[in-house]
Amino acid sequence: MSDFTWRLHDDAGTRMRETQSFSSKEEAEAWMGTAWSELLDEGAGSVSLLEGEETIYEMGLRAE
């Protein structure tokens, strides 16, 4: 089983960076629940959850 990471994208969709790795999807999602506002301040507009190199899902960080 691969580790999980978040890939950050700016509002234009350009890749910014990836976060540290997490051992489970639940751990990664819990971290995002506390870190999303700091990521917005950093300039991220959306994120993708990755398992290894496979994208599990993508989501925006701003309220629509």
N, CA, C, O and CB atoms as a CASP TS submission, in Angstrom:
PFRMAT TS
TARGET T0000
AUTHOR 0000-0000-0000
METHOD Language model
MODEL 1
PARENT N/A
ATOM      1  N   MET     1       0.840  -1.181   0.000  1.00  0.00           N
ATOM      2  CA  MET     1       0.000   0.000   0.000  1.00  0.00           C
ATOM      3  C   MET     1       0.886   1.246   0.000  1.00  0.00           C
ATOM      4  O   MET     1       1.881   1.310   0.723  1.00  0.00           O
ATOM      5  CB  MET     1      -0.956  -0.003   1.219  1.00  0.00           C
ATOM      6  N   SER     2       0.520   2.222  -0.807  1.00  0.00           N
ATOM      7  CA  SER     2       1.298   3.452  -0.934  1.00  0.00           C
ATOM      8  C   SER     2       0.898   4.470   0.118  1.00  0.00           C
ATOM      9  O   SER     2      -0.168   4.379   0.728  1.00  0.00           O
ATOM     10  CB  SER     2       1.125   4.048  -2.322  1.00  0.00           C
ATOM     11  N   ASP     3       1.772   5.432   0.313  1.00  0.00           N
ATOM     12  CA  ASP     3       1.449   6.552   1.183  1.00  0.00           C
ATOM     13  C   ASP     3       0.518   7.511   0.453  1.00  0.00           C
ATOM     14  O   ASP     3       0.401   7.477  -0.772  1.00  0.00           O
ATOM     15  CB  ASP     3       2.730   7.278   1.644  1.00  0.00           C
ATOM     16  N   PHE     4      -0.135   8.359   1.222  1.00  0.00           N
ATOM     17  CA  PHE     4      -1.043   9.371   0.689  1.00  0.00           C
ATOM     18  C   PHE     4      -0.403  10.737   0.840  1.00  0.00           C
ATOM     19  O   PHE     4       0.213  11.028   1.865  1.00  0.00           O
ATOM     20  CB  PHE     4      -2.418   9.326   1.407  1.00  0.00           C
ATOM     21  N   THR     5      -0.544  11.577  -0.177  1.00  0.00           N
ATOM     22  CA  THR     5      -0.064  12.951  -0.139  1.00  0.00           C
ATOM     23  C   THR     5      -1.103  13.845  -0.793  1.00  0.00           C
ATOM     24  O   THR     5      -1.953  13.386  -1.556  1.00  0.00           O
ATOM     25  CB  THR     5       1.315  13.087  -0.846  1.00  0.00           C
ATOM     26  N   TRP     6      -1.020  15.120  -0.482  1.00  0.00           N
ATOM     27  CA  TRP     6      -1.847  16.126  -1.145  1.00  0.00           C
ATOM     28  C   TRP     6      -0.973  16.886  -2.129  1.00  0.00           C
ATOM     29  O   TRP     6       0.145  17.284  -1.799  1.00  0.00           O
ATOM     30  CB  TRP     6      -2.506  17.099  -0.110  1.00  0.00           C
ATOM     31  N   ARG     7      -1.480  17.085  -3.331  1.00  0.00           N
ATOM     32  CA  ARG     7      -0.802  17.925  -4.324  1.00  0.00           C
ATOM     33  C   ARG     7      -1.566  19.239  -4.399  1.00  0.00           C
ATOM     34  O   ARG     7      -2.774  19.252  -4.637  1.00  0.00           O
ATOM     35  CB  ARG     7      -0.727  17.219  -5.741  1.00  0.00           C
ATOM     36  N   LEU     8      -0.854  20.345  -4.194  1.00  0.00           N
ATOM     37  CA  LEU     8      -1.458  21.666  -4.200  1.00  0.00           C
ATOM     38  C   LEU     8      -1.358  22.280  -5.585  1.00  0.00           C
ATOM     39  O   LEU     8      -0.354  22.129  -6.280  1.00  0.00           O
ATOM     40  CB  LEU     8      -0.791  22.572  -3.163  1.00  0.00           C
ATOM     41  N   HIS     9      -2.438  22.986  -5.976  1.00  0.00           N
ATOM     42  CA  HIS     9      -2.492  23.699  -7.247  1.00  0.00           C
ATOM     43  C   HIS     9      -2.935  25.137  -6.969  1.00  0.00           C
ATOM     44  O   HIS     9      -3.731  25.383  -6.063  1.00  0.00           O
ATOM     45  CB  HIS     9      -3.463  22.990  -8.259  1.00  0.00           C
ATOM     46  N   ASP    10      -2.415  26.078  -7.751  1.00  0.00           N
ATOM     47  CA  ASP    10      -2.888  27.454  -7.611  1.00  0.00           C
ATOM     48  C   ASP    10      -4.224  27.597  -8.349  1.00  0.00           C
ATOM     49  O   ASP    10      -4.735  26.626  -8.907  1.00  0.00           O
ATOM     50  CB  ASP    10      -1.831  28.471  -8.164  1.00  0.00           C
ATOM     51  N   ASP    11      -4.782  28.807  -8.349  1.00  0.00           N
ATOM     52  CA  ASP    11      -6.094  29.017  -8.964  1.00  0.00           C
ATOM     53  C   ASP    11      -6.099  28.755 -10.468  1.00  0.00           C
ATOM     54  O   ASP    11      -7.151  28.467 -11.038  1.00  0.00           O
ATOM     55  CB  ASP    11      -6.559  30.426  -8.702  1.00  0.00           C
ATOM     56  N   ALA    12      -4.956  28.850 -11.108  1.00  0.00           N
ATOM     57  CA  ALA    12      -4.856  28.580 -12.544  1.00  0.00           C
ATOM     58  C   ALA    12      -4.668  27.090 -12.832  1.00  0.00           C
ATOM     59  O   ALA    12      -4.670  26.674 -13.990  1.00  0.00           O
ATOM     60  CB  ALA    12      -3.699  29.372 -13.147  1.00  0.00           C
ATOM     61  N   GLY    13      -4.505  26.288 -11.774  1.00  0.00           N
ATOM     62  CA  GLY    13      -4.320  24.858 -11.954  1.00  0.00           C
ATOM     63  C   GLY    13      -2.875  24.411 -12.029  1.00  0.00           C
ATOM     64  O   GLY    13      -2.598  23.233 -12.252  1.00  0.00           O
ATOM     65  N   THR    14      -1.948  25.343 -11.844  1.00  0.00           N
ATOM     66  CA  THR    14      -0.524  25.016 -11.890  1.00  0.00           C
ATOM     67  C   THR    14      -0.108  24.306 -10.605  1.00  0.00           C
ATOM     68  O   THR    14      -0.448  24.739  -9.504  1.00  0.00           O
ATOM     69  CB  THR    14       0.326  26.292 -12.102  1.00  0.00           C
ATOM     70  N   ARG    15       0.625  23.221 -10.762  1.00  0.00           N
ATOM     71  CA  ARG    15       1.112  22.464  -9.600  1.00  0.00           C
ATOM     72  C   ARG    15       2.059  23.330  -8.789  1.00  0.00           C
ATOM     73  O   ARG    15       2.963  23.969  -9.328  1.00  0.00           O
ATOM     74  CB  ARG    15       1.821  21.154 -10.042  1.00  0.00           C
ATOM     75  N   MET    16       1.832  23.338  -7.472  1.00  0.00           N
ATOM     76  CA  MET    16       2.687  24.110  -6.567  1.00  0.00           C
ATOM     77  C   MET    16       3.688  23.193  -5.866  1.00  0.00           C
ATOM     78  O   MET    16       4.901  23.352  -6.005  1.00  0.00           O
ATOM     79  CB  MET    16       1.833  24.864  -5.524  1.00  0.00           C
ATOM     80  N   ARG    17       3.159  22.239  -5.116  1.00  0.00           N
ATOM     81  CA  ARG    17       4.026  21.321  -4.364  1.00  0.00           C
ATOM     82  C   ARG    17       3.167  20.187  -3.831  1.00  0.00           C
ATOM     83  O   ARG    17       1.946  20.187  -3.988  1.00  0.00           O
ATOM     84  CB  ARG    17       4.771  22.058  -3.193  1.00  0.00           C
ATOM     85  N   GLU    18       3.821  19.220  -3.198  1.00  0.00           N
ATOM     86  CA  GLU    18       3.118  18.155  -2.497  1.00  0.00           C
ATOM     87  C   GLU    18       3.419  18.259  -1.014  1.00  0.00           C
ATOM     88  O   GLU    18       4.474  18.749  -0.612  1.00  0.00           O
ATOM     89  CB  GLU    18       3.518  16.762  -3.046  1.00  0.00           C
ATOM     90  N   THR    19       2.478  17.792  -0.211  1.00  0.00           N
ATOM     91  CA  THR    19       2.642  17.826   1.236  1.00  0.00           C
ATOM     92  C   THR    19       3.480  16.637   1.695  1.00  0.00           C
ATOM     93  O   THR    19       3.914  15.815   0.887  1.00  0.00           O
ATOM     94  CB  THR    19       1.271  17.826   1.939  1.00  0.00           C
ATOM     95  N   GLN    20       3.695  16.562   2.984  1.00  0.00           N
ATOM     96  CA  GLN    20       4.308  15.375   3.566  1.00  0.00           C
ATOM     97  C   GLN    20       3.387  14.190   3.321  1.00  0.00           C
ATOM     98  O   GLN    20       2.220  14.376   2.978  1.00  0.00           O
ATOM     99  CB  GLN    20       4.584  15.566   5.089  1.00  0.00           C
ATOM    100  N   SER    21       3.892  12.989   3.491  1.00  0.00           N
ATOM    101  CA  SER    21       3.076  11.796   3.257  1.00  0.00           C
ATOM    102  C   SER    21       2.383  11.365   4.542  1.00  0.00           C
ATOM    103  O   SER    21       2.836  11.646   5.651  1.00  0.00           O
ATOM    104  CB  SER    21       3.939  10.646   2.707  1.00  0.00           C
ATOM    105  N   PHE    22       1.274  10.678   4.347  1.00  0.00           N
ATOM    106  CA  PHE    22       0.454  10.157   5.438  1.00  0.00           C
ATOM    107  C   PHE    22       0.281   8.669   5.219  1.00  0.00           C
ATOM    108  O   PHE    22       0.270   8.202   4.080  1.00  0.00           O
ATOM    109  CB  PHE    22      -0.931  10.880   5.517  1.00  0.00           C
ATOM    110  N   SER    23       0.146   7.921   6.300  1.00  0.00           N
ATOM    111  CA  SER    23       0.064   6.462   6.185  1.00  0.00           C
ATOM    112  C   SER    23      -1.324   5.968   5.817  1.00  0.00           C
ATOM    113  O   SER    23      -1.480   4.816   5.412  1.00  0.00           O
ATOM    114  CB  SER    23       0.488   5.825   7.476  1.00  0.00           C
ATOM    115  N   SER    24      -2.348   6.829   5.950  1.00  0.00           N
ATOM    116  CA  SER    24      -3.706   6.418   5.589  1.00  0.00           C
ATOM    117  C   SER    24      -4.475   7.584   4.980  1.00  0.00           C
ATOM    118  O   SER    24      -4.125   8.748   5.176  1.00  0.00           O
ATOM    119  CB  SER    24      -4.452   5.875   6.820  1.00  0.00           C
ATOM    120  N   LYS    25      -5.514   7.256   4.249  1.00  0.00           N
ATOM    121  CA  LYS    25      -6.403   8.259   3.655  1.00  0.00           C
ATOM    122  C   LYS    25      -7.056   9.080   4.758  1.00  0.00           C
ATOM    123  O   LYS    25      -7.170  10.300   4.641  1.00  0.00           O
ATOM    124  CB  LYS    25      -7.483   7.587   2.764  1.00  0.00           C
ATOM    125  N   GLU    26      -7.482   8.419   5.823  1.00  0.00           N
ATOM    126  CA  GLU    26      -8.137   9.109   6.937  1.00  0.00           C
ATOM    127  C   GLU    26      -7.205  10.115   7.605  1.00  0.00           C
ATOM    128  O   GLU    26      -7.625  11.215   7.962  1.00  0.00           O
ATOM    129  CB  GLU    26      -8.628   8.096   7.968  1.00  0.00           C
ATOM    130  N   GLU    27      -5.941   9.735   7.772  1.00  0.00           N
ATOM    131  CA  GLU    27      -4.955  10.646   8.357  1.00  0.00           C
ATOM    132  C   GLU    27      -4.738  11.856   7.457  1.00  0.00           C
ATOM    133  O   GLU    27      -4.650  12.984   7.941  1.00  0.00           O
ATOM    134  CB  GLU    27      -3.623   9.917   8.596  1.00  0.00           C
ATOM    135  N   ALA    28      -4.652  11.627   6.155  1.00  0.00           N
ATOM    136  CA  ALA    28      -4.474  12.728   5.203  1.00  0.00           C
ATOM    137  C   ALA    28      -5.677  13.665   5.215  1.00  0.00           C
ATOM    138  O   ALA    28      -5.515  14.886   5.192  1.00  0.00           O
ATOM    139  CB  ALA    28      -4.251  12.179   3.786  1.00  0.00           C
ATOM    140  N   GLU    29      -6.874  13.104   5.250  1.00  0.00           N
ATOM    141  CA  GLU    29      -8.086  13.926   5.254  1.00  0.00           C
ATOM    142  C   GLU    29      -8.235  14.703   6.564  1.00  0.00           C
ATOM    143  O   GLU    29      -8.686  15.849   6.554  1.00  0.00           O
ATOM    144  CB  GLU    29      -9.319  13.048   5.026  1.00  0.00           C
ATOM    145  N   ALA    30      -7.864  14.097   7.675  1.00  0.00           N
ATOM    146  CA  ALA    30      -7.911  14.799   8.962  1.00  0.00           C
ATOM    147  C   ALA    30      -6.944  15.978   8.954  1.00  0.00           C
ATOM    148  O   ALA    30      -7.273  17.055   9.453  1.00  0.00           O
ATOM    149  CB  ALA    30      -7.574  13.834  10.125  1.00  0.00           C
ATOM    150  N   TRP    31      -5.760  15.783   8.395  1.00  0.00           N
ATOM    151  CA  TRP    31      -4.781  16.868   8.303  1.00  0.00           C
ATOM    152  C   TRP    31      -5.337  18.003   7.447  1.00  0.00           C
ATOM    153  O   TRP    31      -5.207  19.172   7.811  1.00  0.00           O
ATOM    154  CB  TRP    31      -3.445  16.354   7.714  1.00  0.00           C
ATOM    155  N   MET    32      -5.957  17.669   6.310  1.00  0.00           N
ATOM    156  CA  MET    32      -6.516  18.691   5.430  1.00  0.00           C
ATOM    157  C   MET    32      -7.589  19.487   6.154  1.00  0.00           C
ATOM    158  O   MET    32      -7.724  20.691   5.935  1.00  0.00           O
ATOM    159  CB  MET    32      -7.093  18.056   4.158  1.00  0.00           C
ATOM    160  N   GLY    33      -8.350  18.826   7.012  1.00  0.00           N
ATOM    161  CA  GLY    33      -9.390  19.506   7.766  1.00  0.00           C
ATOM    162  C   GLY    33      -8.871  20.620   8.657  1.00  0.00           C
ATOM    163  O   GLY    33      -9.605  21.559   8.965  1.00  0.00           O
ATOM    164  N   THR    34      -7.629  20.530   9.072  1.00  0.00           N
ATOM    165  CA  THR    34      -7.037  21.569   9.909  1.00  0.00           C
ATOM    166  C   THR    34      -6.118  22.508   9.133  1.00  0.00           C
ATOM    167  O   THR    34      -5.859  23.622   9.588  1.00  0.00           O
ATOM    168  CB  THR    34      -6.269  20.936  11.037  1.00  0.00           C
ATOM    169  N   ALA    35      -5.621  22.084   7.973  1.00  0.00           N
ATOM    170  CA  ALA    35      -4.592  22.859   7.259  1.00  0.00           C
ATOM    171  C   ALA    35      -5.113  23.665   6.077  1.00  0.00           C
ATOM    172  O   ALA    35      -4.378  24.493   5.539  1.00  0.00           O
ATOM    173  CB  ALA    35      -3.528  21.938   6.775  1.00  0.00           C
ATOM    174  N   TRP    36      -6.360  23.448   5.654  1.00  0.00           N
ATOM    175  CA  TRP    36      -6.829  24.046   4.397  1.00  0.00           C
ATOM    176  C   TRP    36      -6.731  25.570   4.367  1.00  0.00           C
ATOM    177  O   TRP    36      -6.408  26.131   3.320  1.00  0.00           O
ATOM    178  CB  TRP    36      -8.254  23.641   4.150  1.00  0.00           C
ATOM    179  N   SER    37      -6.999  26.257   5.476  1.00  0.00           N
ATOM    180  CA  SER    37      -6.947  27.720   5.452  1.00  0.00           C
ATOM    181  C   SER    37      -5.508  28.225   5.306  1.00  0.00           C
ATOM    182  O   SER    37      -5.272  29.252   4.670  1.00  0.00           O
ATOM    183  CB  SER    37      -7.579  28.295   6.729  1.00  0.00           C
ATOM    184  N   GLU    38      -4.559  27.511   5.888  1.00  0.00           N
ATOM    185  CA  GLU    38      -3.148  27.882   5.720  1.00  0.00           C
ATOM    186  C   GLU    38      -2.712  27.667   4.276  1.00  0.00           C
ATOM    187  O   GLU    38      -1.911  28.436   3.746  1.00  0.00           O
ATOM    188  CB  GLU    38      -2.249  27.063   6.676  1.00  0.00           C
ATOM    189  N   LEU    39      -3.235  26.626   3.642  1.00  0.00           N
ATOM    190  CA  LEU    39      -2.909  26.365   2.239  1.00  0.00           C
ATOM    191  C   LEU    39      -3.494  27.451   1.338  1.00  0.00           C
ATOM    192  O   LEU    39      -2.861  27.846   0.358  1.00  0.00           O
ATOM    193  CB  LEU    39      -3.433  24.980   1.811  1.00  0.00           C
ATOM    194  N   LEU    40      -4.695  27.938   1.658  1.00  0.00           N
ATOM    195  CA  LEU    40      -5.262  29.071   0.926  1.00  0.00           C
ATOM    196  C   LEU    40      -4.358  30.288   1.051  1.00  0.00           C
ATOM    197  O   LEU    40      -4.083  30.968   0.063  1.00  0.00           O
ATOM    198  CB  LEU    40      -6.675  29.401   1.441  1.00  0.00           C
ATOM    199  N   ASP    41      -3.894  30.563   2.271  1.00  0.00           N
ATOM    200  CA  ASP    41      -2.988  31.697   2.498  1.00  0.00           C
ATOM    201  C   ASP    41      -1.693  31.551   1.704  1.00  0.00           C
ATOM    202  O   ASP    41      -1.089  32.546   1.304  1.00  0.00           O
ATOM    203  CB  ASP    41      -2.669  31.830   3.988  1.00  0.00           C
ATOM    204  N   GLU    42      -1.272  30.312   1.479  1.00  0.00           N
ATOM    205  CA  GLU    42      -0.055  30.028   0.708  1.00  0.00           C
ATOM    206  C   GLU    42      -0.275  30.239  -0.792  1.00  0.00           C
ATOM    207  O   GLU    42       0.685  30.335  -1.556  1.00  0.00           O
ATOM    208  CB  GLU    42       0.411  28.590   0.968  1.00  0.00           C
ATOM    209  N   GLY    43      -1.541  30.310  -1.209  1.00  0.00           N
ATOM    210  CA  GLY    43      -1.833  30.535  -2.623  1.00  0.00           C
ATOM    211  C   GLY    43      -2.482  29.356  -3.326  1.00  0.00           C
ATOM    212  O   GLY    43      -2.757  29.425  -4.524  1.00  0.00           O
ATOM    213  N   ALA    44      -2.732  28.269  -2.594  1.00  0.00           N
ATOM    214  CA  ALA    44      -3.376  27.103  -3.207  1.00  0.00           C
ATOM    215  C   ALA    44      -4.866  27.377  -3.386  1.00  0.00           C
ATOM    216  O   ALA    44      -5.511  27.955  -2.512  1.00  0.00           O
ATOM    217  CB  ALA    44      -3.155  25.828  -2.342  1.00  0.00           C
ATOM    218  N   GLY    45      -5.401  26.958  -4.525  1.00  0.00           N
ATOM    219  CA  GLY    45      -6.831  27.082  -4.782  1.00  0.00           C
ATOM    220  C   GLY    45      -7.533  25.741  -4.816  1.00  0.00           C
ATOM    221  O   GLY    45      -8.747  25.658  -4.627  1.00  0.00           O
ATOM    222  N   SER    46      -6.757  24.682  -5.060  1.00  0.00           N
ATOM    223  CA  SER    46      -7.316  23.333  -5.089  1.00  0.00           C
ATOM    224  C   SER    46      -6.238  22.334  -4.707  1.00  0.00           C
ATOM    225  O   SER    46      -5.045  22.641  -4.709  1.00  0.00           O
ATOM    226  CB  SER    46      -7.898  23.001  -6.485  1.00  0.00           C
ATOM    227  N   VAL    47      -6.692  21.125  -4.379  1.00  0.00           N
ATOM    228  CA  VAL    47      -5.775  20.056  -3.989  1.00  0.00           C
ATOM    229  C   VAL    47      -6.234  18.744  -4.601  1.00  0.00           C
ATOM    230  O   VAL    47      -7.411  18.562  -4.911  1.00  0.00           O
ATOM    231  CB  VAL    47      -5.686  19.935  -2.450  1.00  0.00           C
ATOM    232  N   SER    48      -5.295  17.844  -4.767  1.00  0.00           N
ATOM    233  CA  SER    48      -5.583  16.481  -5.212  1.00  0.00           C
ATOM    234  C   SER    48      -5.021  15.538  -4.167  1.00  0.00           C
ATOM    235  O   SER    48      -3.886  15.703  -3.720  1.00  0.00           O
ATOM    236  CB  SER    48      -4.977  16.186  -6.635  1.00  0.00           C
ATOM    237  N   LEU    49      -5.814  14.549  -3.777  1.00  0.00           N
ATOM    238  CA  LEU    49      -5.319  13.517  -2.876  1.00  0.00           C
ATOM    239  C   LEU    49      -4.740  12.394  -3.717  1.00  0.00           C
ATOM    240  O   LEU    49      -5.416  11.844  -4.587  1.00  0.00           O
ATOM    241  CB  LEU    49      -6.447  12.991  -1.934  1.00  0.00           C
ATOM    242  N   LEU    50      -3.490  12.059  -3.454  1.00  0.00           N
ATOM    243  CA  LEU    50      -2.798  11.021  -4.199  1.00  0.00           C
ATOM    244  C   LEU    50      -2.519   9.819  -3.318  1.00  0.00           C
ATOM    245  O   LEU    50      -2.199   9.960  -2.138  1.00  0.00           O
ATOM    246  CB  LEU    50      -1.500  11.558  -4.783  1.00  0.00           C
ATOM    247  N   GLU    51      -2.643   8.628  -3.905  1.00  0.00           N
ATOM    248  CA  GLU    51      -2.147   7.403  -3.289  1.00  0.00           C
ATOM    249  C   GLU    51      -1.025   6.942  -4.188  1.00  0.00           C
ATOM    250  O   GLU    51      -1.261   6.426  -5.280  1.00  0.00           O
ATOM    251  CB  GLU    51      -3.278   6.294  -3.122  1.00  0.00           C
ATOM    252  N   GLY    52       0.193   7.128  -3.727  1.00  0.00           N
ATOM    253  CA  GLY    52       1.336   6.927  -4.616  1.00  0.00           C
ATOM    254  C   GLY    52       1.273   8.015  -5.685  1.00  0.00           C
ATOM    255  O   GLY    52       1.312   9.203  -5.363  1.00  0.00           O
ATOM    256  N   GLU    53       1.176   7.622  -6.943  1.00  0.00           N
ATOM    257  CA  GLU    53       1.041   8.582  -8.042  1.00  0.00           C
ATOM    258  C   GLU    53      -0.375   8.634  -8.606  1.00  0.00           C
ATOM    259  O   GLU    53      -0.644   9.389  -9.540  1.00  0.00           O
ATOM    260  CB  GLU    53       2.013   8.237  -9.149  1.00  0.00           C
ATOM    261  N   GLU    54      -1.277   7.836  -8.046  1.00  0.00           N
ATOM    262  CA  GLU    54      -2.659   7.787  -8.529  1.00  0.00           C
ATOM    263  C   GLU    54      -3.513   8.829  -7.808  1.00  0.00           C
ATOM    264  O   GLU    54      -3.510   8.899  -6.579  1.00  0.00           O
ATOM    265  CB  GLU    54      -3.256   6.374  -8.330  1.00  0.00           C
ATOM    266  N   THR    55      -4.250   9.645  -8.586  1.00  0.00           N
ATOM    267  CA  THR    55      -5.147  10.634  -8.014  1.00  0.00           C
ATOM    268  C   THR    55      -6.415   9.948  -7.527  1.00  0.00           C
ATOM    269  O   THR    55      -7.104   9.280  -8.298  1.00  0.00           O
ATOM    270  CB  THR    55      -5.482  11.736  -9.042  1.00  0.00           C
ATOM    271  N   ILE    56      -6.718  10.114  -6.246  1.00  0.00           N
ATOM    272  CA  ILE    56      -7.933   9.560  -5.650  1.00  0.00           C
ATOM    273  C   ILE    56      -9.103  10.509  -5.909  1.00  0.00           C
ATOM    274  O   ILE    56     -10.160  10.084  -6.377  1.00  0.00           O
ATOM    275  CB  ILE    56      -7.745   9.323  -4.123  1.00  0.00           C
ATOM    276  N   TYR    57      -8.911  11.800  -5.602  1.00  0.00           N
ATOM    277  CA  TYR    57      -9.910  12.820  -5.920  1.00  0.00           C
ATOM    278  C   TYR    57      -9.276  14.193  -5.834  1.00  0.00           C
ATOM    279  O   TYR    57      -8.193  14.370  -5.275  1.00  0.00           O
ATOM    280  CB  TYR    57     -11.127  12.725  -4.970  1.00  0.00           C
ATOM    281  N   GLU    58      -9.988  15.173  -6.409  1.00  0.00           N
ATOM    282  CA  GLU    58      -9.561  16.560  -6.384  1.00  0.00           C
ATOM    283  C   GLU    58     -10.668  17.396  -5.739  1.00  0.00           C
ATOM    284  O   GLU    58     -11.843  17.034  -5.803  1.00  0.00           O
ATOM    285  CB  GLU    58      -9.228  17.072  -7.821  1.00  0.00           C
ATOM    286  N   MET    59     -10.288  18.509  -5.122  1.00  0.00           N
ATOM    287  CA  MET    59     -11.290  19.403  -4.572  1.00  0.00           C
ATOM    288  C   MET    59     -10.746  20.809  -4.460  1.00  0.00           C
ATOM    289  O   MET    59      -9.543  21.016  -4.303  1.00  0.00           O
ATOM    290  CB  MET    59     -11.760  18.911  -3.215  1.00  0.00           C
ATOM    291  N   GLY    60     -11.649  21.777  -4.542  1.00  0.00           N
ATOM    292  CA  GLY    60     -11.305  23.175  -4.364  1.00  0.00           C
ATOM    293  C   GLY    60     -11.234  23.505  -2.888  1.00  0.00           C
ATOM    294  O   GLY    60     -11.858  22.839  -2.062  1.00  0.00           O
ATOM    295  N   LEU    61     -10.481  24.521  -2.564  1.00  0.00           N
ATOM    296  CA  LEU    61     -10.359  24.952  -1.180  1.00  0.00           C
ATOM    297  C   LEU    61     -11.253  26.144  -0.856  1.00  0.00           C
ATOM    298  O   LEU    61     -11.432  26.480   0.314  1.00  0.00           O
ATOM    299  CB  LEU    61      -8.927  25.296  -0.878  1.00  0.00           C
ATOM    300  N   ARG    62     -11.812  26.784  -1.871  1.00  0.00           N
ATOM    301  CA  ARG    62     -12.649  27.972  -1.661  1.00  0.00           C
ATOM    302  C   ARG    62     -14.127  27.579  -1.675  1.00  0.00           C
ATOM    303  O   ARG    62     -14.540  26.663  -2.387  1.00  0.00           O
ATOM    304  CB  ARG    62     -12.363  29.049  -2.749  1.00  0.00           C
ATOM    305  N   ALA    63     -14.905  28.293  -0.873  1.00  0.00           N
ATOM    306  CA  ALA    63     -16.357  28.085  -0.880  1.00  0.00           C
ATOM    307  C   ALA    63     -16.900  28.539  -2.236  1.00  0.00           C
ATOM    308  O   ALA    63     -16.480  29.560  -2.779  1.00  0.00           O
ATOM    309  CB  ALA    63     -17.054  28.867   0.298  1.00  0.00           C
ATOM    310  N   GLU    64     -17.825  27.771  -2.760  1.00  0.00           N
ATOM    311  CA  GLU    64     -18.382  28.127  -4.076  1.00  0.00           C
ATOM    312  C   GLU    64     -19.747  28.727  -3.937  1.00  0.00           C
ATOM    313  O   GLU    64     -20.368  29.086  -4.938  1.00  0.00           O
ATOM    314  CB  GLU    64     -18.449  26.912  -4.986  1.00  0.00           C
TER
END
